[in-house]
Amino acid sequence: MPTLTEPSIFDALRSVEEPELHRDIVSLNMVKDVTINPDNDVALTIELTTPACPLKDEIEKNVSVALQEIGARSVAITWGAMVRRATPTQPQQLVPGVKNVIAVASGKGGVGKSTVSANLAVALAMEGASVGLLDADITGPNIPLMLGVEGQPRASEDNKIAPLERYGVKIISIQFFVPEGQPIVWRGPLVGGAIQQFLRDVDWGELDYLVIDLPPGTSDAQLTLAQAVPISGVLLVTTPQDVALLDVQKALQMFRRMSVPVMGVIENMSAFVCPHCGEATEIFGRGGGETFARRHELEYFGGIPLDVKVRQGGDAGVPAVAQREPGVAAAVMRELARTVAARMSVRAARQAPVLSIS
C-alpha cells in the first residue's frame, strides 16, 4: 500500500476543478486541514466559495476519485464556506462588512420584483449564507408584509439601527418607521437620503450577500445606490409581455450607462400550470424574457411559473421557498439563489490571486 503524504494529497487534488470557476481547488485555496491515518484514511475540509454551491456533489465525487487513485482507502470531507468579495473594497465604503451587493430591479411595477427579492434572500440564507435584505422601495415598501416581520428596530451597541430578522435574514424597511397605511410622499432627494441612511446607519454586520429590492423604474433610488456602494450585480425581473420588456430595457440601459454589472434576467409569471390537469397556460405570452436576454447578451436565469402558493405566502408572510409544502415556483427560486451565488463566486475568483502550494 503506498504511503500517502500531505504533498501527494495536494498534488492529486490539483486535478479537481471547481466546476463554475474552472480552476483547481488547490490554487483556489479551498483545501484545508488534511489528515491521514496509518491505514490511509484521509480526512479534509473543502471550503466552498459559497454555501449555496450548486455543484457540491460533483466536487465531492471528483475529490474521492482523485484520492482513491493514489491509494486513499476512504475519504471523509467536511464542508465549509468562505464567500469571496466580488467587488473591491472602496475607501470609506458605507457597508464595509458586506461582501456582495445584489440589486433586484425592474423597469415597471407589478412584475414580482419584491417577491423575487424576498425569496432570493431567504433561499440564500437557507443555504447557509449570511444575508441582509434592504427594502429600497421607499414609497411602496412590501418586504415586511411578504416576510411577516413587524416591529420597530432598536439602536445597536454602537448606536446604529439594528435590523429586524426573519428566516435568518436581516431586514430593514421604511415601513418599520411609519404608521401602517400612512403614505410616504417624498421628493427624490429624500428618497435617496433614506437609502443612504439605510446603508450607512444600519448595523448590517458581516454579510455574504446584501439583497436590495429597488423600486421600479429609473430614478433617484437607482442613482443613489450605484453611487453609494459597489454593486456586485443586478438581477432584472420582467414578465413575458412586450410592455414589461420595453420598460426593463430602459433599466438595463441605465445600469450600463452607470457601469453597473447586470447579471441577467429572470422571467416571472412565465406560465400557469394547472394543478389538476398539468396543462401550462401562458397568460402573459411566451419567451419574452429569454428573447430579451439573448438579444442583449445577458444570462437568462429561467422562468418562474404562476403559482398560487407564491401569492398565499406573500400575503401570509411565508415566502414560497420557506413553506412546509413548497409549490412549483419555489424550486425555481431555490435554483435561482444557487445560480446567483455561483455567478458571484466566478466574479470574485477572477480577482483572486492564484495560490501556489509546493
N, C-alpha and C positions, 0 to 999 in steps of 0.2 A: 504493500500500500504506500503510495507516495506521501511524503511529509508535506503538509500544507504550511505555508508561511503567510504572514500578512502581505508582503510584497507580491507573492504569487496570486493572492486573492484579488488585489487591486489590478494586477495585470490582466487577469481573466475578466474582470468587470469592465475593463476599457472597451470590450466588445459589445457591451449592453448600452443601447441608446435610449435616451428619454424620447419617446415617440413623437411628441409635439415639438421638441426643441431640436431634434436631430443632432444632438451632441451626446457623448458618452457620459454616464452617470458619475464617473470618477472626475473628469475635468469640470463637471458642474458642482463638485463638492457635495454630492448627495449621499456618499457612503460614509458612515460613522460607526465607531465602537465595534470594530471587528474582533471577535473572539473565536479561538479554535481549541477544541479539547483534544486529548490524545487519540480519540477514535475518529478524528477528522469530522466531527460535527461542527458546523460553522453557524455562528450567530452574528448578526449585524443589524444596524439601523440604517434605513434608507429615508433620507429627509426629502420629501417631495417638495416641488416648487409651489404647490398649493394643496390644501387638504381636499379640494374638490377635483383632484386629478381624475380625468375620465378614463385614463388608460393604466391605472394602477395594476390591474390583473395581468396585463401584458408585461409590465416591468417585472412583476414577481415571477412569472414563468421564465422569462429570459435570464434573470439572475440565477434561479435554481439550475437551469440547464448549463449555464456557463461555469458554475462552481462544481457541479457534479462531473463535468467533463475533465476537471483537473483533480478529481479524487474525493470531493466532499461527500460524506456519507449521507448527511442531511443538512438542510439549510433552513434556519429559523430567522424570519425577517420581522423586525419591529419597525412600524411605520411612524415617521414624524413628518412635520411640515414646517417649512420656513418660506413664507411668501416673500418674494422679492419685490423691490420697488420698480415700477415700470417707467417712472419719470424721475429725473434727477432732483435731488433736494435743492430748493432755492433759498437764498438768504432771506431771512425774515418771513419764512413760509407761515401762512396762517394756521395750517394744520400739520405741524411737523411730525406728529405721531402716526399719520395716515400714509400707508404705503401706496395705495392706488385709489384714485377718484374715478368713479364710473358715473357718467351723467346719462340719464334716460330722458330722451327728448322726442317731441313730435311736432309736426307742422300745424296741427289743428287739435282742438279738444275733442273728447268723446271717442278716442281710438283705443283707450285702455292703457295709457301710459302709466298712470298711478298703480293700476293692477299689476303691470309688469314690474314696476319698481319694487312694490311691496313683496311680491313673490320671489323676485330675484334676490333681494336682501335676505329673506327668511331661508331660501334654499341654500344660499352660500353659508349662512350660519349653521344650518342643519348638517352641512358637510364638514363642519369643524372650524370654519374661519371666524375671525373676529370682525364684526360687521357693524357699521353705522348706517342710518338712513336719514337723510335730510330732506324734509318736505319743503322744497323751494317754491312751490306754487302758493305764493303768499296770499293772493286774493281768492283762491279756490282750494284750500287745503283739505285733502281727503284721506291722507295716510292714517291719522288717528282712528277714524272710523273703520278703515279696512283692516287694521291690526288690533282693534279692540282695546286701545290704550287710552286712558284718560287720567287727568290729574294735572298738577302744576309742578314743573321742575323746581328743585331747590338749588341752593348755592352749594358748590363743592368746597372742599377744604381750602383750595387756593382762590376762592371767591369767583369761580366761574359757574356757568349754568350746567348742572348735572342733568344729562338727558334721561328720559324715561326709557325703560327697557321692556321688551315683549318678544317672545320667541327667540331669545338670545341676541336681539338686535337693539342697539342704542338708537333712540329715535328723538328727533326734535322737529317741532312744527309750530307755526304761529298760532295754530288752533289751541295750543296749551295755555296761551296767554290772553285770550279774549273770551268773553261770554259766548255760550253756544247760540248760534243763529245771528250773531252780530256781523254785519258785512265789514270788510276791510276795504275802505275806499281811499287808496293811496296813489299818489303820483309815482312815476318811475324812480326818481332818486330815493324815495323812502323804501321802495321795494328792494332796490339794490343795497341800501344800507342795512336792511334786515337780514339779507343773505350774508353780507359780510360779517355781521354780528354773530350769526349762527355758526360761521366758520371760525371766527376769532375768539369768541367768548364762551363757547360751549366746551366742556371738558370731555373731548372725544377719547382721550387716552391713546393707547396703541391699537390701531386698526389695520387689518389686512386690506379691507375694502370699505370705502365710504360711497354708498349709492346715493345719488342726488336726483330726486324727482323734480324735473324742471316744469315750469308752466308751459303751455302750448305756445307756438309762435316764435317770433324773433324779436326780442325786446331787451329791456334793461337787465332782466334776470340772467339771461344767457351771456350778455356782455360782461356783467359783473363777475359771474363765475369764471369765465375764460380769463379775465384779467387778475382774479384773486388767487387762483390755485392752478397748479399744473394738472390738467385733466389727462388721465391715463387713456381714456377712450369714451366715445359717445355711442350709445345704442339708440338707433332711430326706430320708433314704433309707428306703424301705419296699419290701415285696413286696406283691403284689396281694391276698393273703388277709386276711380280717377280723381275725384275731388280731394281725397286724402293724399293721394300720391302727388298731386300738384303742390300741396302745402308742404309735404315732407321734403320735396326737392328744394324749397326755399330754405328750410332748416339746414339741409346738407350744405348748400352753398354758403350760408352764413358761417358755419363751423369751419369750412375750408378756407374762407377768407381770413378767419382768425387763427389759422394754422393749428386748429384743434383736431386731433386724430379721431376719425369716425370708424368704429369697429365694424359696424354692419347694420343690417335691417332685420327686424322681427315683424312678421305679419300677424296681426291679431284678428280674431273673428274670421278666420280663413274659411270655415265651413261649419255647418251644424250637422252633427252626426246623430241621427235619431236613436235614442236609447232602446227602442223597441225592435225596429227592423234593421238598424245599422246603416241605412241609406244616408249618404252625405249630400246636403243641400248647400250650395254656395250662394248664400243670401247676398253677400256684398260683392260678388264677382269671383274671378279665379286668377290666381297667379300674379296679381299686380305687384306685390312686394318683391317676389323673386325676379320678375322682369326689371323692376326698378333697380334692384341690387346689381344685376348683371350689366345693365346699361351704364351704371356709374362706377363699375369695378369695385363693388363692395361685397363683403361676405353676406350671404343670406343665412340667417340663423333658424329658418323654418317658420312654419305657421302654427299659431295657437288656435285650436278649434273653439267654436262657441260651446260653452259647457255651463249648464245651469248651476253647477256647484261653484263655479267661479263667482257668479252673481250672489248666490246664497252666502258664500263665505265672506265676500266683501261687505255685505250688509251686516253679518253677524260678528265681524271682527276675527274671522278664522280664515287666513289665506289658503288658497287651494292646495299649496304644497304641504301645509301642515294639518290638513284634515285627516281624520281617522280612516275614512274611506275616500281617498282622492279620486277625482274623475280623470277623464282623458286629457284635459288641459294641463293638469298638474305634472304629468310625466314629461310633457314638452318643456315646461318651465324649469323642472329639475335639470333636464339635459341642457337647457339654455344656460343655467348657472355654471354647470361644469365647463361648458364650451367657453363662456366669457372668462372664467378663471384661467383656463388653458391659454387663451389668447393674451391675457395679461402676463402669464409666465413667459411666453415667447418674446414679448417686448422687453421684459426685464432681462432675459438671457442674452439678448443682443447687445446689452450694455455691460454685461458682467465679464470680467477678465477670465481667461481660461486658466484653470488651476493645474499646476504641474506637480505630480507626486512621483518621486523617484523611489 
